[in-house]
């Protein structure tokens, strides 16, 4: 016959308490909790080390098996928690969740029911709800400015120079002055959250994840503590900010479609290495559609074109125009063969010197 005294049938014993230790030696996410009404705040009479380990329950969306799901490691010392005891002696606490509040004093590590490290709460007279979720208002009262938002707005990059585009005059048969340099700006910060639409996760080091459903300001924002971030704005714009180096490794093919324009501004050098393995047929091809030009501009330097073992082929189905303001040198170790179906006209303001072992003008 089944016993009539087991957890759930004989009732639950609930508790509220404060976390004082999270360093579970068994790595199960357990916490030491000082429970109101069951434990004294006198840490001499009841040290943190003597508190029982409390098991953390995870949501149904987490498997909690074989490392699959969300790790039960988000609670901090100083967090207020709620749960129940699964035994009659109140020595096996189970934590159901944490409770945000509005702290009115900083922690006193000498007393129980406080963060023993004296770190949390970091702010008082403000709600424990993340500032990104409530913006800068709380029940009509201003709260302290959001430092992450201030940094993001202060470090916005504007007036980034894009490449200028020289023009060629067919009528004059020469190049004309360059057009003014174009610039582009990093979009303004898209944050405009209204409570309670922004769902925010922030870690103790400052990593941030926002799912913002604020009407007319919907966005997604993922931020590393250093400021490296990805933000998707309401209109679908995506802004990537990388505060250090970027590495992109693709094990197979990569395809990119840009249906608008593209500007790339690089302060350092840029290299493209094609066909590293030396396979046959891995060509580097640049194709420009009809009614557009290919412009290569070097502001103050040389343009060098080399082939270590191969030919250079140039085919112009229209005219070929060259303008040289300095000297023009041509060094050929083999023969020079020119075939001209029209006439040749040469004008030299200075002297014209031709030297050869044999000159045949026939």
BELWO-V269374 format. One record per pair of residues at least 12 apart in sequence whose ideal C-beta (glycine too) atoms are under 10 Angstrom apart, sorted by the first residue. I is the first residue (numbers start at 0). J is the second residue. Records with the same first field share a line. If there is no record, write none. Layout:
# BELWO-V269374
I->J / J
This chain:
# BELWO-V269374
4->87
5->85
6->83 / 84 / 85 / 86 / 87 / 91 / 93
7->85
9->87
10->83 / 87
11->82 / 83 / 84 / 85 / 93
12->34 / 37 / 82 / 83 / 84 / 85 / 86 / 87 / 88 / 89 / 92
13->34 / 81 / 82 / 83 / 84 / 95
14->32 / 33 / 34 / 35 / 36 / 37 / 38 / 53 / 80 / 81 / 82 / 83 / 84 / 89 / 92 / 93 / 94
15->32 / 34 / 35 / 36 / 37 / 79 / 80 / 81 / 82 / 98 / 112
16->30 / 31 / 32 / 33 / 34 / 35 / 36 / 37 / 38 / 50 / 53 / 78 / 79 / 80 / 81 / 82 / 92 / 94 / 111 / 112
17->30 / 31 / 32 / 33 / 34 / 35 / 38 / 40 / 76 / 77 / 78 / 79 / 80 / 106 / 111 / 112 / 113 / 114 / 115
18->30 / 31 / 32 / 33 / 47 / 50 / 53 / 55 / 74 / 75 / 76 / 77 / 78 / 79 / 80 / 94 / 97 / 112 / 114 / 115 / 119
19->31 / 32 / 33 / 38 / 42 / 46 / 47 / 48 / 50 / 76 / 77 / 78 / 108 / 111 / 112 / 113 / 114 / 115 / 116
20->32 / 33 / 47 / 48 / 50 / 52 / 76 / 115 / 116
21->55 / 72 / 73 / 74 / 75 / 76 / 78
22->76
23->52 / 53 / 54 / 55 / 71 / 72
24->52
25->52
26->70 / 71 / 72
27->52 / 54 / 55 / 63 / 71 / 72
28->53 / 54 / 55 / 56 / 57 / 63 / 69 / 70 / 71 / 72 / 73 / 74 / 94
29->51 / 52 / 53 / 54 / 55 / 71 / 92 / 94
30->50 / 52 / 53 / 54 / 55 / 71 / 72 / 74 / 75 / 76 / 78 / 80 / 82 / 92 / 94
31->46 / 47 / 48 / 49 / 50 / 51 / 52 / 53 / 76 / 92 / 115
32->47 / 50 / 51 / 52 / 53 / 74 / 78 / 79 / 80 / 81 / 82 / 92 / 94 / 112
33->45 / 47 / 50 / 110 / 111 / 112 / 113 / 115
34->50 / 51 / 53 / 80 / 82 / 84 / 89 / 92 / 111 / 112
35->79 / 111 / 112
36->89
37->50 / 51 / 84 / 89 / 90 / 92
38->50 / 51 / 89 / 111 / 112
39->110 / 111 / 112
40->107 / 109 / 110 / 111 / 112 / 113
41->109 / 110 / 111
42->108 / 109 / 110 / 111 / 112 / 113 / 115
43->109 / 111
44->111
45->111
46->111 / 115
47->76 / 111 / 115
50->92 / 111
51->84 / 86 / 88 / 89 / 90 / 91 / 92
52->90 / 91 / 92
53->74 / 80 / 82 / 84 / 91 / 92 / 93 / 94
54->71 / 82 / 85 / 91 / 92 / 93 / 94
55->70 / 71 / 72 / 73 / 74 / 80 / 82 / 92 / 93 / 94 / 95 / 96 / 97
56->71 / 82 / 83 / 93 / 94 / 95 / 96
57->69 / 70 / 71 / 73
58->96
71->94
73->97 / 200 / 202 / 203
74->94 / 96 / 97
75->97 / 114 / 116 / 118 / 119 / 202 / 203
76->106 / 108 / 113 / 114 / 115 / 116 / 117 / 118 / 119
77->102 / 106 / 108 / 112 / 113 / 114 / 115 / 116 / 117 / 118 / 119 / 120 / 121
78->94 / 97 / 98 / 99 / 114 / 119 / 120 / 127
79->96 / 97 / 98 / 99 / 100 / 102 / 112 / 127
80->92 / 94 / 95 / 96 / 97 / 98
81->94 / 95 / 96 / 97 / 98
82->94 / 95 / 96
83->95
97->127
98->127
99->126 / 127 / 128 / 129
100->120 / 126 / 127 / 128
101->120 / 122 / 123 / 124 / 125 / 126 / 127 / 128 / 137 / 138
102->119 / 120 / 121 / 122 / 123 / 124 / 125 / 126 / 127
103->120 / 123 / 124
104->120 / 123 / 124
105->117 / 118 / 119 / 120 / 121 / 122 / 123
106->118 / 119 / 120 / 121 / 123
118->203
119->203
121->203
122->142 / 143
124->137 / 140 / 142 / 143
125->137 / 140 / 142 / 143
126->138 / 142 / 194
128->194 / 195 / 197 / 199
129->145 / 192 / 197 / 198 / 199 / 200 / 201 / 207 / 209
130->142 / 143 / 144 / 145 / 146 / 147 / 148 / 192 / 199 / 201
131->145 / 147 / 148 / 190 / 192 / 197 / 198 / 199 / 200 / 201 / 207 / 208 / 209 / 211 / 220 / 222
132->192 / 193 / 194 / 195 / 196 / 197 / 198 / 199 / 200 / 201 / 209 / 211
133->145 / 192 / 193 / 194 / 195 / 197 / 199
134->148 / 190 / 191 / 192 / 193 / 194 / 197 / 213
135->148 / 192
136->193 / 194
137->194
145->190
146->205
147->190 / 201 / 205 / 207 / 220 / 222 / 224 / 226 / 228
148->188 / 190 / 192
150->226
151->187 / 188 / 190 / 220 / 222 / 226 / 228 / 230 / 240
152->187 / 188 / 190
154->185 / 226 / 240 / 242
155->184 / 185 / 186 / 187 / 188 / 240
156->183 / 184 / 185 / 240
157->182 / 183 / 184 / 185 / 187
158->180 / 182 / 183 / 184 / 185
159->181 / 182 / 183 / 184 / 185 / 262 / 264
160->180 / 181 / 182 / 183 / 262 / 264
161->180 / 181 / 182 / 183 / 260 / 261 / 262 / 263 / 264
162->180 / 181 / 262 / 263 / 264 / 294 / 295 / 296
163->177 / 178 / 179 / 180 / 181 / 294 / 296 / 298
164->177 / 178 / 180 / 181 / 292 / 294 / 296
165->177 / 178 / 292 / 294 / 295 / 296
166->178 / 292 / 294
167->292 / 294 / 320 / 322
169->317 / 318 / 320
172->318 / 320 / 322
173->320 / 322
174->320 / 322
177->294 / 296 / 298
181->262
182->262 / 264
183->260 / 262 / 264
185->238 / 240
186->230 / 232 / 234 / 236 / 237 / 238
187->232 / 238
188->218 / 220 / 230 / 232 / 238
189->211 / 216 / 217 / 218 / 219 / 220 / 230 / 231 / 232 / 233 / 234 / 236 / 238
190->209 / 211 / 213 / 216 / 218 / 220 / 230 / 232
191->211 / 213 / 214 / 215 / 216 / 217 / 218 / 233
192->209 / 211 / 212 / 213 / 216 / 218 / 220
193->211 / 212 / 213 / 214 / 215 / 216
194->213
195->212 / 213
196->210 / 211 / 212 / 213 / 214 / 216 / 217
197->209 / 210 / 211 / 212 / 213 / 216 / 217 / 218 / 220
198->210 / 211 / 212
199->211 / 220
200->221
201->222 / 224
202->224
203->224
204->223 / 224 / 225
205->222 / 223 / 224 / 225 / 226
206->221 / 222 / 223 / 224 / 225
207->220 / 221 / 222 / 223 / 224 / 228
208->220 / 221 / 222
209->221 / 222 / 230
211->230 / 231 / 233
213->233
214->233
215->233
216->232 / 233
217->231 / 232 / 233 / 234
218->230 / 231 / 232 / 233 / 234 / 235 / 236 / 238
219->231 / 232 / 237
220->232 / 238
222->240
223->240 / 241 / 242 / 243
224->242
225->240 / 241 / 242 / 243
226->240 / 241 / 242 / 243
227->239 / 240 / 241 / 242 / 243 / 245
228->240 / 241 / 242
229->241
271->283
